[in-house]
Amino acid sequence: MRAIVCESFDSPEKLIVSEITDPSPRTGEVLLRVEATGLGYVDALMASGLYQIKPPLPYIPGNEIAGVVMSAGPDAGDMKPGMRVLAMPGRGGLAEQIALPASACVPIPDVLSFEAAASFLINYCTAWHGLFYCGRLSEGETVLVLGASGGVGVAAIDVAKAAGATVIAAASTAEKREACRRLGADHTVDYSRDDWRDELKAVLAGRDLDIVYDPVGGDKAEPALRSLGADGRFLVVGFAGGEIPRIPLNLPLLKRISIVGVNWGGYIAANPAQSRPVVDALLDWIARGKLTPAAGECFPLSEAGVAMMKMLRRESIGKTVIRNQE
């Protein structure tokens, strides 16, 4: 079968398609035909050797997949050939087939395409965990999403709007801000400007800013934190901007605000039983039309490296998806 095999940590543009042996399902496993694989910023960093966690080489990138059950090993439970499922295998998603535990597979609702199913799981679970568990979001509150046009930001917009929040999307180009408005943001701000806090204040029009959802970090973090109202929550989601900010700790004290780390992967590693309830709640909202996950730009398997480079240059809008159909 065809797969993207990362042999060394280097620029993703050097990744190529290789031919490897087809996998076979063992006891308790199913064999999936991978139809679509969602890529995140972490995938691109990891392949580049720039992420804090480095998997053993060689490895096949890709942690979010959607596909069809081809066959099942013994004791695979209710998983049957022909079922449409999504899963988070850890790695191995950038391939035509994958064998993984049947217990890791979740049936895909009819309303979701393979591309949408592969694009929602990590980002939407992170948004749900961040906004509700870490951020205690209530209906009617106001949320500022930094880096709002990326896959992480788009999921936060969708979840926050479904919860009844007012959403302000911060993005650096007119194209990205227009995409955020189409995706449901109530307002947008251009946070590439030096005076973007003034634009934010005008949008707030005297209302408190309750939550900042920050997957960017860098020099955008402190101005956003300073914009929070009393009892506001600053959610640290990631550092796509490349620089880890250093926040003066007198600010949370004087402003009476909280800084909370959002680490969905770490949380479910420590509390594995908490994963499925969140996934089930998200799928219920999707089935009821409250959430509308959608893939961003789609690439064929042969252009997975091109897609990763686009993410590293922060040129992508929405969640990047790799399709196995060329």
ZIMO-V639677 format. One record per residue. N is the residue number from 0. RES is the residue in one letter. D_CENTER is the distance of its C-alpha to the mean C-alpha in Angstrom with 2 decimals. Layout:
n:N res:RES d_center:D_CENTER
n:N res:RES d_center:D_CENTER
//
This chain:
n:0 res:M d_center:27.39
n:1 res:R d_center:25.25
n:2 res:A d_center:22.37
n:3 res:I d_center:20.77
n:4 res:V d_center:22.28
n:5 res:C d_center:21.52
n:6 res:E d_center:25.05
n:7 res:S d_center:24.70
n:8 res:F d_center:22.33
n:9 res:D d_center:22.88
n:10 res:S d_center:21.60
n:11 res:P d_center:19.18
n:12 res:E d_center:21.60
n:13 res:K d_center:24.01
n:14 res:L d_center:22.09
n:15 res:I d_center:24.17
n:16 res:V d_center:24.49
n:17 res:S d_center:26.74
n:18 res:E d_center:28.76
n:19 res:I d_center:28.46
n:20 res:T d_center:29.97
n:21 res:D d_center:28.66
n:22 res:P d_center:27.32
n:23 res:S d_center:29.21
n:24 res:P d_center:28.15
n:25 res:R d_center:29.89
n:26 res:T d_center:30.86
n:27 res:G d_center:28.11
n:28 res:E d_center:25.85
n:29 res:V d_center:25.09
n:30 res:L d_center:24.86
n:31 res:L d_center:22.17
n:32 res:R d_center:22.45
n:33 res:V d_center:18.98
n:34 res:E d_center:18.54
n:35 res:A d_center:15.00
n:36 res:T d_center:12.32
n:37 res:G d_center:8.71
n:38 res:L d_center:8.30
n:39 res:G d_center:6.12
n:40 res:Y d_center:8.30
n:41 res:V d_center:9.39
n:42 res:D d_center:10.82
n:43 res:A d_center:12.85
n:44 res:L d_center:14.02
n:45 res:M d_center:15.04
n:46 res:A d_center:17.01
n:47 res:S d_center:18.63
n:48 res:G d_center:19.72
n:49 res:L d_center:18.23
n:50 res:Y d_center:15.92
n:51 res:Q d_center:17.63
n:52 res:I d_center:17.45
n:53 res:K d_center:19.35
n:54 res:P d_center:19.70
n:55 res:P d_center:23.25
n:56 res:L d_center:24.21
n:57 res:P d_center:24.28
n:58 res:Y d_center:20.97
n:59 res:I d_center:18.91
n:60 res:P d_center:15.26
n:61 res:G d_center:12.51
n:62 res:N d_center:10.83
n:63 res:E d_center:9.63
n:64 res:I d_center:12.78
n:65 res:A d_center:14.88
n:66 res:G d_center:18.60
n:67 res:V d_center:22.12
n:68 res:V d_center:24.18
n:69 res:M d_center:27.03
n:70 res:S d_center:28.98
n:71 res:A d_center:28.97
n:72 res:G d_center:30.72
n:73 res:P d_center:33.01
n:74 res:D d_center:31.70
n:75 res:A d_center:28.45
n:76 res:G d_center:28.88
n:77 res:D d_center:28.09
n:78 res:M d_center:26.12
n:79 res:K d_center:28.34
n:80 res:P d_center:28.46
n:81 res:G d_center:27.04
n:82 res:M d_center:24.36
n:83 res:R d_center:20.97
n:84 res:V d_center:18.29
n:85 res:L d_center:14.68
n:86 res:A d_center:13.98
n:87 res:M d_center:12.19
n:88 res:P d_center:15.10
n:89 res:G d_center:14.09
n:90 res:R d_center:15.21
n:91 res:G d_center:17.41
n:92 res:G d_center:15.25
n:93 res:L d_center:16.71
n:94 res:A d_center:19.99
n:95 res:E d_center:22.05
n:96 res:Q d_center:22.52
n:97 res:I d_center:21.36
n:98 res:A d_center:23.19
n:99 res:L d_center:21.39
n:100 res:P d_center:22.45
n:101 res:A d_center:23.02
n:102 res:S d_center:21.86
n:103 res:A d_center:18.26
n:104 res:C d_center:18.30
n:105 res:V d_center:17.63
n:106 res:P d_center:19.48
n:107 res:I d_center:17.72
n:108 res:P d_center:19.23
n:109 res:D d_center:21.52
n:110 res:V d_center:19.82
n:111 res:L d_center:16.71
n:112 res:S d_center:17.13
n:113 res:F d_center:15.96
n:114 res:E d_center:13.71
n:115 res:A d_center:12.08
n:116 res:A d_center:12.00
n:117 res:A d_center:10.31
n:118 res:S d_center:7.51
n:119 res:F d_center:6.75
n:120 res:L d_center:7.10
n:121 res:I d_center:4.73
n:122 res:N d_center:2.55
n:123 res:Y d_center:6.28
n:124 res:C d_center:7.92
n:125 res:T d_center:6.87
n:126 res:A d_center:8.07
n:127 res:W d_center:10.98
n:128 res:H d_center:11.91
n:129 res:G d_center:11.84
n:130 res:L d_center:13.68
n:131 res:F d_center:16.05
n:132 res:Y d_center:16.75
n:133 res:C d_center:16.51
n:134 res:G d_center:17.26
n:135 res:R d_center:19.71
n:136 res:L d_center:18.90
n:137 res:S d_center:21.93
n:138 res:E d_center:22.81
n:139 res:G d_center:24.27
n:140 res:E d_center:22.55
n:141 res:T d_center:21.14
n:142 res:V d_center:17.65
n:143 res:L d_center:16.98
n:144 res:V d_center:13.47
n:145 res:L d_center:13.63
n:146 res:G d_center:11.98
n:147 res:A d_center:11.49
n:148 res:S d_center:11.50
n:149 res:G d_center:8.41
n:150 res:G d_center:5.26
n:151 res:V d_center:4.25
n:152 res:G d_center:7.92
n:153 res:V d_center:8.52
n:154 res:A d_center:6.96
n:155 res:A d_center:9.08
n:156 res:I d_center:11.91
n:157 res:D d_center:12.07
n:158 res:V d_center:12.18
n:159 res:A d_center:14.52
n:160 res:K d_center:16.71
n:161 res:A d_center:17.06
n:162 res:A d_center:18.26
n:163 res:G d_center:20.86
n:164 res:A d_center:19.76
n:165 res:T d_center:20.70
n:166 res:V d_center:17.81
n:167 res:I d_center:18.55
n:168 res:A d_center:16.13
n:169 res:A d_center:16.86
n:170 res:A d_center:16.59
n:171 res:S d_center:19.04
n:172 res:T d_center:20.52
n:173 res:A d_center:22.19
n:174 res:E d_center:20.26
n:175 res:K d_center:16.85
n:176 res:R d_center:18.45
n:177 res:E d_center:19.97
n:178 res:A d_center:16.74
n:179 res:C d_center:15.45
n:180 res:R d_center:18.80
n:181 res:R d_center:18.59
n:182 res:L d_center:15.32
n:183 res:G d_center:17.17
n:184 res:A d_center:17.38
n:185 res:D d_center:20.94
n:186 res:H d_center:21.55
n:187 res:T d_center:20.33
n:188 res:V d_center:21.54
n:189 res:D d_center:21.94
n:190 res:Y d_center:20.95
n:191 res:S d_center:22.39
n:192 res:R d_center:25.79
n:193 res:D d_center:27.74
n:194 res:D d_center:28.70
n:195 res:W d_center:25.36
n:196 res:R d_center:26.08
n:197 res:D d_center:29.14
n:198 res:E d_center:27.17
n:199 res:L d_center:24.91
n:200 res:K d_center:28.12
n:201 res:A d_center:29.56
n:202 res:V d_center:26.64
n:203 res:L d_center:26.89
n:204 res:A d_center:30.63
n:205 res:G d_center:31.62
n:206 res:R d_center:28.91
n:207 res:D d_center:27.06
n:208 res:L d_center:23.47
n:209 res:D d_center:22.11
n:210 res:I d_center:18.53
n:211 res:V d_center:16.69
n:212 res:Y d_center:12.88
n:213 res:D d_center:12.64
n:214 res:P d_center:9.92
n:215 res:V d_center:12.82
n:216 res:G d_center:15.90
n:217 res:G d_center:18.98
n:218 res:D d_center:21.69
n:219 res:K d_center:19.65
n:220 res:A d_center:19.21
n:221 res:E d_center:22.88
n:222 res:P d_center:23.82
n:223 res:A d_center:21.01
n:224 res:L d_center:22.15
n:225 res:R d_center:25.73
n:226 res:S d_center:24.99
n:227 res:L d_center:24.18
n:228 res:G d_center:26.98
n:229 res:A d_center:28.67
n:230 res:D d_center:26.67
n:231 res:G d_center:23.42
n:232 res:R d_center:20.28
n:233 res:F d_center:18.31
n:234 res:L d_center:14.88
n:235 res:V d_center:14.01
n:236 res:V d_center:10.28
n:237 res:G d_center:10.76
n:238 res:F d_center:13.17
n:239 res:A d_center:12.02
n:240 res:G d_center:15.54
n:241 res:G d_center:17.02
n:242 res:E d_center:19.34
n:243 res:I d_center:19.19
n:244 res:P d_center:21.09
n:245 res:R d_center:24.22
n:246 res:I d_center:24.74
n:247 res:P d_center:28.39
n:248 res:L d_center:28.53
n:249 res:N d_center:31.32
n:250 res:L d_center:28.89
n:251 res:P d_center:27.32
n:252 res:L d_center:30.94
n:253 res:L d_center:32.52
n:254 res:K d_center:29.88
n:255 res:R d_center:29.41
n:256 res:I d_center:25.62
n:257 res:S d_center:23.13
n:258 res:I d_center:20.56
n:259 res:V d_center:18.08
n:260 res:G d_center:15.62
n:261 res:V d_center:12.30
n:262 res:N d_center:11.79
n:263 res:W d_center:10.42
n:264 res:G d_center:11.28
n:265 res:G d_center:14.62
n:266 res:Y d_center:15.31
n:267 res:I d_center:15.20
n:268 res:A d_center:17.06
n:269 res:A d_center:19.69
n:270 res:N d_center:19.57
n:271 res:P d_center:18.70
n:272 res:A d_center:20.40
n:273 res:Q d_center:17.96
n:274 res:S d_center:15.07
n:275 res:R d_center:16.82
n:276 res:P d_center:17.91
n:277 res:V d_center:14.45
n:278 res:V d_center:13.49
n:279 res:D d_center:16.96
n:280 res:A d_center:16.71
n:281 res:L d_center:13.66
n:282 res:L d_center:15.55
n:283 res:D d_center:18.63
n:284 res:W d_center:17.27
n:285 res:I d_center:16.18
n:286 res:A d_center:19.67
n:287 res:R d_center:21.30
n:288 res:G d_center:19.70
n:289 res:K d_center:18.17
n:290 res:L d_center:14.62
n:291 res:T d_center:14.24
n:292 res:P d_center:10.97
n:293 res:A d_center:11.83
n:294 res:A d_center:11.12
n:295 res:G d_center:11.59
n:296 res:E d_center:14.03
n:297 res:C d_center:15.20
n:298 res:F d_center:17.20
n:299 res:P d_center:19.69
n:300 res:L d_center:19.51
n:301 res:S d_center:22.13
n:302 res:E d_center:20.01
n:303 res:A d_center:16.98
n:304 res:G d_center:18.30
n:305 res:V d_center:18.75
n:306 res:A d_center:15.15
n:307 res:M d_center:14.11
n:308 res:M d_center:16.84
n:309 res:K d_center:15.72
n:310 res:M d_center:12.35
n:311 res:L d_center:14.53
n:312 res:R d_center:16.83
n:313 res:R d_center:14.18
n:314 res:E d_center:15.63
n:315 res:S d_center:12.75
n:316 res:I d_center:12.11
n:317 res:G d_center:9.21
n:318 res:K d_center:7.13
n:319 res:T d_center:9.66
n:320 res:V d_center:11.39
n:321 res:I d_center:14.46
n:322 res:R d_center:17.31
n:323 res:N d_center:20.24
n:324 res:Q d_center:22.76
n:325 res:E d_center:24.18
//
